[in-house]
Amino acid sequence: MYLSDLLTQYNGLKREINRKTQKGTKCRFELRKILINWRSMRNLKIQTYITLIRPIVLCASEICPLRKIEELKLSVFERKILGRI
């Protein structure tokens, strides 16, 4: 494997992480009535996040190795969503 292949692979991974977090944000926007409603129980909101939003963001992330920067981006996204619940 050449250095240019590695650079292209990591650049593609960066784009993929950005694309997945954008999809997760769109999903959160679609579910905003449930996630923002103050009458909904917190456990219901967290369960909604775990079952609907998280799989969209983490789909196929287990297959490719992530660097620390990608792991940090995913954890920031998760904290942002859970902080708004």
Buried (B, 14 or more C-beta within 10 A) or exposed (E): EEEEEEEEEEEEBBEBBEEBBEBBBEBBEEBEEBBEEEEBEEEEBBEBBEEBBBEBBEEEBEEEEBEEEBEEBBEEBBEEBEEEB
